[in-house]
Amino acid sequence: MTMPKQDTDTIRAFQGLEDSRSSVRLRAALAVGTTPDPRFIDKLIERCAIEPEFYVRDMLTWALTRHSASLTVPELLHEVRSERAQARSQALHTLSKIGDRQAWPAITRALLSDADDEVARSAWRAAVVLVPEGEEPQLAAVLSTQLGRGEREMQLSLSRALVALGEVIVPTLRAAMTDLDPRVRAHAIATERLLRDPDTGFEFAIEEAKRVIALGRTSQEG
């Protein structure tokens, strides 16, 4: 008996997502996203957790966004509690792309301060997309606990997330400018500078913030 073409294509796509060649996995993810089918959701999420290539993971996320949020979001919410860091990170990234605010309760303080840098960064980006109107100040307060964390790229990610929240972050940043840790103070000053002048380069803003601290004053003091 001849297998229906649709079933043959489905089997081929499943096999393609697990192929050892990244180019084949990429094409398979593209095919699945081009012709969405709920049968692929679990496999796409499974691959997100273990896919080593960034550009393939990005295509997997795109393919998931092509499916109904009512089907993908519950599965992704389960994934953000995974013990595997990449599973958490990629699920958060995908939730930020879907933009369904029903996912907001899953963005916990624990995720926003996750020990894994990529998970934390994904959580920050997802949080500023999903935060309900009126809860931005509380989110800014939680995000501010991460000021001073990591190297430049990590700090820039946090600054961008904070700046995306707008003026509500100013009181929180001003409070952080009095922190005992000079890294926290410098990061807070640099973030406010980026809020005021988005064209300011982060490296310049950080170095300027260090000079301000060395002079013993903050932007609050003029």
N, C-alpha and C positions, 0 to 999 in steps of 0.2 A: 504494500500500500504506500502510495506517495504521500509524504508529509506536506501539509499546507505550507505555502511560501511564508506566510506570516510566522508560523512556528519555526521554520528554518531560520528566518531572519532573527528571531528572538534568541535562538540557541547560539547563532553566530555572534550576536552582540554580547551575550553573557560570556562566551569564550574570549571575545576580544578584550573585554574589561580585565581579564586575568592574564592576558598574553605577556610574555617576558619582554616584548618590545614596547617601549613607551609610545612610539608613533602609532602602533596598532591600538593601544589603550586609548590614546587621544581620539582617534577616529571613531572608536566604539562609543565613547562618551558623547561625542558630537552627534552620532547617529541616534543615540537614545534620547538626547535632548531635542533633536529635530522632530522625532516622532514619539512623543511622550507615551508611556505605558506604565500604569501603576505597578505592574509586575517587576519593574526595574528598581523601584525605590529602595528596597532593602539592600540590593546589590550595590547601588550607587553609594549609599551611606557606608556600607561595609568597606568599599574600596577607598572612600575618603579617609578612613581611619588608618590605612596602611600604605596608600599610594606614595611612593618616594619622590615623584617628580612634581614640582610646583605647578607647572602649566597644565598637567593632566588633572591635578586636584582642582584647579580653577575651572576646567571644563566639566568635571564631575559636579561641582557646585552649580554651574550654569544649567546643567542637565536637570538637577533637582529643582531649580527655580522654575523650570518649564512644566513641572507637575503641579497638581492642585495643592495649595497650602494646607488644606484640611487633611490631606494624606501625609504630607512630608513633615509638617511642623511637629506633630506628636512624636514621630520617630526621632527627629532631631533633638527634641527636648529630653528624650531618654538618653541620647548620645552624649549630651553635655555633662552627664553624671558618670561617664565612662572612666575607668582607671587609666586608660590610654590617653596620654596628653594630646597626641595628634587628633584623636577622635573628638575630644572636647573642643580643641581649637578650630577644626574644620567645621564642626556642627555650629559653633558660634558664628563663624564667618558666613556660613550658608544662611543662618537665621537673619543676619544683618542684611543680606542680599534680598531675602524674601520680604522682610519688613513687616511681618505680622505682629502687631503689638500684643497679641495674646501670649506671645513668648516672653514678655517682660518679666513675669514672676520668676522665671528660671535664671535670670541674670543676678545671681546672688553675690553678696559681699565676698564669699569664698572664691568665686570665679574671678571677680574683679581684682583680687589680690593673690591669684593662683601662683604657686611657686614657679611654674613653667612660664617663661617669658612670652612665648607665642600664644599660650592660652590666655594669659592676662591681656595681651594686646588685642586679641580677637574679642575678648569680653568687653574691653573699653569701646571698641568700634561698634559692637552690637548694642551696647547700652545707650549710646548717644542717638542711635537710630530708633530704638524701641521705647525709650523712656516716655511715659505718659505726660501730657501737658500738666505742668504744675509741680512735677516731681524733680525737675532739673536741679534745684538747690540741694536736695538730699543726695542726688547722684554726684554732684560736684564735691560734696563733703566726703563721700566715700572715695572718689577718685583722688582727692587731695592727699589721702593717706599713702598714695604711691609716689608722691613727688620725691625726686631725688633718686629714684630707683634705676639701676642699670646704667648703661652707657648712652651715648648721644642718640642712637637710633631709637632706643627704648623710651628715652625721655621725650623725644620729638613726638612719638606716637601718643604719649599721654597728653602732651601739650595740645596736639591737634584735636584730641577727643574733648578736652576741656574747652578749648576755643569754640568748638562746634556748639557748645551749650549757650554761648553768648554771654551777655553782661552779668548773668546770675552767678558767674564764677568769681566775680571780683571780691566780694567779702571773704570768701574762702581763701583766695590767693593772698589777700592782705593779712589774714591770720597766719598763713604759712610763712609769710615774710619775716615773722618774728620767731620762727622755729630755731631751736638750739643747733640743729644740723645745718652747716653752711651749704651743703648740696641741696637740701630742701629749699632754703631761702633763695638760692640762685635759680633753681628750677621755677619757683613761683614767680620771681621777678621776670624771668625770660618769658614765661607763659603770658603774663599780663602784657608784656611788650608786644608779643605776637598778636594778642587780642586787639591792641590799639593800632598796630601797623602790621597787617598780614604779610606785607611784602618783605618784612625784616627776615633775614636768614636766621635760622635757629642757632647756628654756630656763633654768629655775631651777637645774638640776643643773650646767649649763655655767657660769652666772654664779657659783654657789657654788664651783665648781672654780677659777675665776679668782681668787676671793678667797683661797682656800687657797694658791694659788701665790704670790700677792702677799704673803702672810704668811710665805712661805718654808718651808712645811711641806706634807706630804702626809698622807693618811689613815693611812699606815703609822706616822706619828709622833704620831698622836693629835691 
